[in-house]
Amino acid sequence: MMETNPMFTDDDSSRFPDFGACLAAIRRPELYRNFIIHLFVMFPGVVVMCLVARWLDQSLGLGRLLPWPVSLWPGLVAVGLGGTSVWYVYGYLFLVGGGSPGTHVDGGPVRIVDTGPYTVIRHPSVPGKFLAAAGVGLAFGSPSFLFGFLPVLLVYSLLTNRFLQEPTCDKRFGKTYQQYRAAVPMVLPRPSGIMRWFRGEAALQGAIPETPNIHPTAVRHELFWYLVGLFVMVGLFTVFAVLLR
């Protein structure tokens, strides 16, 4: 007899949670711990980069993009919108995937997610993180951060997603994730993906998902490499700023 695959239930609401349910999921310790860890890692790192960037701005004779405190308000709006976007995406992944977005908290999702924002791009938290980081740069009014540091930070995020997160998904979900990766772009959306999201369709129509073949606790190394990469970037930016003074 063929075993019932536990990847999805017959209840579509479990695969298409609404916006409010995704935000409310923050009450679950697996999610809010992951969210707090990301804030603790990213926010101080971005602030330090902005301070170094302002130092670099002065060395290069670059003024603020907007005068203070005018620059604070668009920065706060961008941080709010970006943070809410990440909150929603993390809640969606937690509810549908059955685990927090971070393997360092509970091992990560145990079900592949190919609906909602995940039918548009494979890493829908990246635009929100980018917008929030840009908001911090706007608040500081630093041209060096927005046009120099921020693109490097984006490339770093994409590299960690591609070479830390996706190999784990390959091991966990096998051919199903390979099909998903072929159907959904990494970060640049296609019109077909956007339409799937609006129509409430899944990216893997008719695909039979595989049962995970590795235990979540076997992949808790992501946070370490995130931290290593962040410290290296801050160090390189600082050295660069010192050399130009």
C-alpha positions in Angstrom: 0.0 0.0 0.0 1.3 3.5 -0.9 1.9 5.7 2.2 0.0 9.0 2.4 2.4 11.9 1.7 2.3 14.2 4.7 3.5 17.3 2.8 0.1 18.8 2.2 -3.3 18.5 3.7 -6.6 18.6 1.8 -7.4 22.0 3.4 -6.4 24.7 0.9 -6.5 27.3 3.7 -3.3 25.6 5.1 -1.5 26.4 1.9 -3.0 29.9 1.3 -3.0 31.7 4.7 -4.3 35.3 4.6 -2.3 38.4 5.5 -3.7 38.6 9.0 -3.0 35.0 9.8 0.6 35.4 8.7 1.2 38.5 10.9 -0.6 36.8 13.8 1.9 33.8 13.6 4.5 36.0 15.2 3.1 34.9 18.5 4.6 31.5 18.0 8.0 31.2 19.7 9.6 29.5 16.7 8.8 32.6 14.5 9.4 35.5 16.9 12.7 34.0 18.0 13.8 33.8 14.4 12.5 37.3 13.7 14.3 38.8 16.7 17.6 37.0 15.8 17.4 38.4 12.3 16.7 41.9 13.7 19.6 41.5 16.1 22.0 40.4 13.4 20.9 42.7 10.6 19.9 46.0 12.2 23.1 46.6 14.2 25.1 45.5 11.2 23.4 47.9 8.9 23.7 50.8 11.4 27.4 50.2 11.7 27.7 50.1 7.9 25.8 53.4 7.8 28.2 55.0 10.3 31.2 53.8 8.3 29.5 55.1 5.2 28.9 58.5 6.7 32.6 58.6 7.6 33.4 57.7 4.0 31.0 60.4 2.7 33.0 63.0 4.6 36.3 61.7 3.2 34.9 61.9 -0.3 33.3 65.3 0.3 29.8 64.0 -0.2 26.9 65.7 1.5 23.7 64.2 2.9 21.0 63.2 0.4 18.4 65.0 2.5 18.9 67.3 5.5 18.2 66.0 9.0 15.5 65.4 10.2 13.8 65.4 6.8 15.7 62.2 5.9 14.3 60.4 8.9 10.7 60.2 7.7 11.2 58.4 4.3 13.7 56.2 6.1 11.2 55.2 8.7 8.5 54.5 6.1 10.9 52.3 4.1 11.9 50.4 7.3 8.3 49.9 8.3 7.2 48.7 4.8 10.2 46.4 4.5 9.9 45.0 8.0 6.2 44.3 7.5 6.9 42.6 4.2 9.5 40.3 5.9 7.1 39.7 8.8 4.4 38.6 6.4 6.7 36.4 4.3 8.2 34.7 7.4 4.7 34.1 8.8 3.6 32.6 5.5 6.6 30.3 5.4 6.1 29.3 9.0 2.4 28.4 8.5 2.7 26.6 5.2 6.2 25.2 5.6 5.7 23.9 9.2 8.9 25.5 10.6 10.6 28.8 11.1 12.5 30.4 8.2 15.8 29.8 10.1 17.4 26.4 10.5 19.1 27.8 13.6 15.8 28.1 15.5 14.0 24.8 14.9 15.7 23.3 11.8 13.5 25.2 9.3 10.4 24.3 7.2 9.6 20.6 6.7 7.2 21.2 3.8 8.0 22.8 0.5 6.2 26.1 0.0 5.1 27.0 -3.6 2.1 29.2 -3.0 1.5 32.9 -2.2 4.7 35.0 -2.4 6.7 31.9 -3.0 5.0 31.3 -6.3 6.5 34.7 -7.5 10.1 34.4 -6.4 12.1 31.8 -4.4 13.3 34.3 -1.8 10.4 36.8 -1.2 12.0 38.1 2.0 14.9 39.6 0.1 13.0 42.7 -1.3 11.6 43.5 2.2 15.1 43.2 3.8 16.6 45.4 1.0 13.9 48.0 1.5 14.4 48.1 5.2 18.2 48.4 4.9 17.7 51.2 2.3 15.4 52.9 4.8 18.2 53.0 7.4 20.5 54.4 4.7 17.9 57.1 3.9 17.5 58.0 7.5 21.3 58.5 7.7 21.3 60.3 4.4 24.4 58.5 3.2 25.1 58.3 -0.6 28.0 55.9 0.0 25.7 53.4 1.8 22.8 53.6 -0.7 24.9 53.4 -3.8 27.9 51.5 -2.6 27.3 49.4 0.5 23.7 48.5 -0.1 24.3 46.7 -3.5 27.1 44.7 -1.9 24.8 43.8 1.0 22.2 42.6 -1.6 24.7 40.5 -3.4 25.8 39.0 -0.1 22.1 38.1 0.7 21.6 36.5 -2.7 24.8 34.4 -2.3 23.9 33.1 1.1 20.4 32.2 -0.1 21.8 30.4 -3.2 24.7 28.6 -1.5 23.5 28.1 2.1 19.7 27.8 2.0 19.0 26.2 -1.4 21.5 23.3 -1.0 19.6 22.4 2.2 16.3 22.5 0.3 17.8 20.3 -2.4 18.8 17.7 0.2 15.5 17.9 2.0 13.0 18.0 -0.8 15.0 16.4 -3.7 13.5 16.5 -7.2 10.5 18.5 -6.0 12.7 21.4 -5.0 14.6 21.2 -8.3 11.2 21.4 -10.1 10.3 24.4 -7.9 13.6 26.1 -8.7 13.1 25.6 -12.4 9.5 27.0 -12.2 10.2 30.0 -9.9 12.9 32.7 -10.4 15.2 33.6 -7.5 14.4 37.2 -7.0 13.3 38.8 -10.3 9.6 38.0 -10.7 7.9 37.0 -14.0 4.4 38.2 -14.9 3.2 34.5 -14.9 4.3 34.2 -11.2 2.5 37.3 -10.2 -0.6 36.1 -11.9 -0.4 32.8 -10.1 -0.3 34.6 -6.8 -3.3 36.7 -7.6 -5.2 33.7 -8.8 -4.3 31.7 -5.7 -2.5 29.0 -7.7 0.6 26.9 -6.7 3.8 26.9 -8.7 4.0 23.1 -8.8 0.6 22.3 -10.2 0.1 18.5 -10.0 3.6 17.8 -8.7 3.9 15.1 -6.0 6.1 16.4 -3.2 8.7 14.1 -1.7 8.9 13.4 2.0 11.9 15.3 3.6 14.9 13.0 3.7 17.1 14.9 6.3 16.2 15.9 9.8 15.8 19.6 10.5 18.4 19.5 13.3 21.1 18.5 10.8 21.3 21.9 9.2 21.8 24.5 11.9 25.0 26.1 10.4 23.3 29.0 8.5 23.5 31.6 11.4 27.2 31.0 11.8 28.0 31.8 8.2 25.6 34.7 8.1 27.5 36.2 11.1 30.9 35.5 9.5 29.9 37.1 6.3 28.4 40.2 8.1 31.6 40.7 10.2 33.8 40.3 7.1 31.7 42.9 5.2 31.7 45.4 8.0 35.5 44.9 8.4 36.2 45.4 4.7 34.0 48.5 4.5 35.9 50.0 7.6 39.3 49.3 6.1 38.2 50.8 2.8 37.0 54.0 4.6 40.2 54.2 6.6 42.3 53.9 3.4 40.4 56.7 1.7 40.8 59.2 4.6 
